[in-house]
Amino acid sequence: MREKPGRPRYKMKIAYIAAGAAGMYCGTCLHDNTAAAALLRKGHQVALIPTYTPMRTDEADVSIDHIFYGGINIYLQQKSGLFRNTPWIVDRLFDNPRLLNWLSRFSASTNAKDLGALTVSVLRGEEGNQRKELAKLVRWLKDSYKPDLVQLNNSMFLGFAREIKRELGVPVLCALQGEDLFLEGMIEPFKSEAMKILRERSRDVDAFISTSRTYSGYMSEFLNVPAEKIHVVKLGIKLEGHGTGGSQRNRTPLIIGYLARICPEKGLHILADAFHRLAVKHSELFLKVAGYLGKKDEPYFEGVLKQIESWNLKERFEYLGEVDRKQKIDFLGSIDVFSVPATYREPKGLYILEAMANGVPVVQPAHGAFPEVLEETRGGILVEPGSPQAIADGIERLILDPGLRETMGQQGKESVHRCYNDDVMAEATIAVYNQYV
């Protein structure tokens, strides 16, 4: 409903519960921090609450200086009844941020059985082995912060909702940000048990927020949630610095860019194969890659590198490692075509928004959120998922037609700057919150 002219807008007090990513830049952390910062600029009070590990973002970190559900504590409480009854002051010793960032190594060595059991226990909320951690969070919310609304950043936190609503009596909303991929990778019997609990606990929240219409429909079935209970709020990025570079047209050599986590599900191996097919015909073509590489994915990346070497393309390939915000924008300003051929239904794809914000056209598989975003932005080409040849054909189309490359780059840039910025995202989020507060 449109506000009456001159009517003051209600300023909310929002508790935004997010998950740290063990020291790496991750799309969900970046999105959550950007969203919280934009809501703060709108005059609302926001506590961005990190869980598991500290958050890491390439923008100013707006999260609070306190970690709930510390990763070490929840693991110890899962493994031993002793730690489920230790005094809270003892638990604080294990919530040291430096100690928690070691979880990047710790989690990589955790076996699938332990991870599955831990996931199910956390989903059980007040009935799980981490009930003490939930009690700490609820007490802080109730006694210290007193929010008008609580936002959970993904459905793996649904176990929190029942106790929060019982103790605080405020609306609880939950974002949907790709957790189905994690669930699909769980082993049995934990996968089935987690799904059963998720569908039960989904009734405890007032509403869900999805990043796309496509993902909203998929998660409605996945969680057995009525479609009208899921609101769509498009992603938005902080535009500062993006799009300040010059035109990509008629520059040589041409550079294909990839900016995402280095892992099989993001499809770097598919892009490398496509690059090989193109490099045979186009001698002045390079592949430039950036993104976080975790311990468990090092063998995968080594395999990709060996393939590139076997094709005698080592001199036309560059890996920049993980990049900060300035380096990311510089990277995007240095490439001509962008592609992250994800093998799964990507619900977000912040990376394509960042590429298009800098005038770089994209070539993406026609699944997940990509068709929806590219239909609106007209900033790239959709191709058959999982096919190196299809990716190669899409990139070659842009290589051979500088005019199309320029047009798509400009269309994407204008659309992202107009419709996919953090201000638009904040306004849409507030409109959803206002329906429940």
ZICORQUI-V857579 format. One record per helix or strand of 2 or more residues. SS is the DSSP state (@ for helix, = for strand). FROM is the first residue (numbers start at 0). TO is the last residue. Records with the same first field share a line. If there is no record, write none. Layout:
SS = FROM-TO + FROM-TO
This chain:
= = 12-18 + 44-51 + 62-69 + 148-151 + 170-175 + 206-209 + 229-231 + 253-258 + 284-289 + 316-318 + 336-337 + 360-364 + 379-382
@ = 26-40 + 70-78 + 80-83 + 87-93 + 96-99 + 102-107 + 111-122 + 124-126 + 130-144 + 154-167 + 178-183 + 189-203 + 212-221 + 226-228 + 263-265 + 267-278 + 294-309 + 313-315 + 324-332 + 349-356 + 369-376 + 387-399 + 401-418 + 421-432
